[in-house]
Amino acid sequence: MTTQNLPPRQASRLAEIERQLVDLQREKRELDSRRIAADRAARTRRCVIVGTWLEVNEPATFQRVVDALVRPQDRAAFGLEPLPDVASEPKADAIADATLGPA
């Protein structure tokens, strides 16, 4: 915003408000980033807990999920070789339907 037509006192106040706005926007971005990181960490922890429970208590279901993995990086996480000629990767819900059956 141009401050050319404002009296010096108002122009100074406007400049201060604009600096505060920039600082508050930066602080909001930082807080949003922390919240997103915390949410991601909590989700990862939940996935580890569920996966561990599934592996211990439902090994057949766990193995069906592992056997249905098609992405090379997913298979590598379980020590499996990549599948030959994977033309396209199925969507996650298609994997769930194929491995876990209908709900």
C-alpha positions as CSV (number, residue, x, y, z in Angstrom):
1,M,0.0,0.0,0.0
2,T,1.3,3.4,-0.8
3,T,1.8,5.8,2.1
4,Q,2.6,8.8,0.0
5,N,-0.7,10.6,0.6
6,L,-0.8,9.9,4.4
7,P,0.5,12.1,7.1
8,P,3.8,10.9,8.5
9,R,2.3,9.5,11.7
10,Q,-0.3,7.4,9.8
11,A,2.3,6.3,7.3
12,S,4.6,5.2,10.1
13,R,1.7,3.3,11.9
14,L,0.7,1.6,8.6
15,A,4.3,0.5,8.0
16,E,4.5,-0.9,11.6
17,I,1.2,-2.8,11.1
18,E,2.5,-4.3,7.8
19,R,5.7,-5.4,9.6
20,Q,3.6,-7.1,12.3
21,L,1.5,-8.7,9.7
22,V,4.5,-10.2,7.9
23,D,5.8,-11.4,11.3
24,L,2.5,-13.0,12.2
25,Q,2.2,-14.7,8.8
26,R,5.7,-16.2,9.3
27,E,4.8,-17.4,12.8
28,K,1.6,-19.0,11.5
29,R,3.6,-20.8,8.8
30,E,6.0,-22.1,11.4
31,L,3.2,-23.3,13.7
32,D,1.4,-24.9,10.8
33,S,4.6,-26.7,9.8
34,R,5.0,-28.0,13.4
35,R,1.4,-29.2,13.5
36,I,1.7,-31.0,10.2
37,A,5.0,-32.6,11.4
38,A,3.4,-33.7,14.6
39,D,0.3,-35.1,12.8
40,R,2.6,-37.0,10.4
41,A,4.6,-38.4,13.3
42,A,1.4,-39.5,15.1
43,R,0.1,-41.2,12.0
44,T,3.4,-43.0,11.5
45,R,3.3,-44.2,15.1
46,R,-0.2,-45.5,14.7
47,C,0.7,-47.3,11.5
48,V,3.7,-49.0,13.3
49,I,1.5,-50.1,16.2
50,V,-1.2,-51.5,13.9
51,G,1.3,-53.2,11.7
52,T,3.1,-54.8,14.6
53,W,-0.2,-55.9,16.1
54,L,-1.3,-57.4,12.8
55,E,2.0,-59.2,12.3
56,V,1.8,-60.7,15.8
57,N,-1.9,-61.4,16.1
58,E,-3.0,-62.0,12.5
59,P,0.1,-63.3,10.7
60,A,-1.9,-64.8,7.8
61,T,-3.6,-61.4,7.1
62,F,-0.3,-59.7,7.5
63,Q,1.4,-62.1,5.0
64,R,-1.5,-61.5,2.5
65,V,-0.8,-57.8,2.7
66,V,2.9,-58.3,2.2
67,D,2.4,-60.6,-0.7
68,A,0.1,-58.1,-2.4
69,L,2.8,-55.4,-2.5
70,V,3.7,-54.3,-6.0
71,R,5.8,-51.1,-5.7
72,P,9.5,-51.9,-5.6
73,Q,10.2,-49.7,-2.7
74,D,7.4,-51.3,-0.7
75,R,8.6,-54.8,-1.5
76,A,12.2,-53.8,-0.6
77,A,11.0,-52.7,2.8
78,F,10.1,-56.4,3.5
79,G,13.2,-57.8,1.8
80,L,11.3,-58.9,-1.3
81,E,12.6,-58.8,-4.9
82,P,10.8,-56.4,-7.3
83,L,8.0,-57.9,-9.4
84,P,8.9,-58.4,-13.1
85,D,7.3,-56.0,-15.5
86,V,4.9,-54.1,-13.3
87,A,3.2,-52.0,-16.0
88,S,1.2,-49.8,-13.7
89,E,0.8,-49.5,-9.9
90,P,-2.6,-50.2,-8.6
91,K,-4.3,-47.7,-6.4
92,A,-4.0,-48.2,-2.6
93,D,-7.7,-49.0,-2.2
94,A,-7.4,-51.7,-4.9
95,I,-4.6,-53.3,-2.9
96,A,-6.7,-53.2,0.2
97,D,-9.7,-54.8,-1.6
98,A,-7.5,-57.5,-3.1
99,T,-5.7,-58.4,0.1
100,L,-8.3,-57.9,2.8
101,G,-11.4,-58.7,0.8
102,P,-14.7,-56.9,0.9
103,A,-15.5,-54.9,4.1
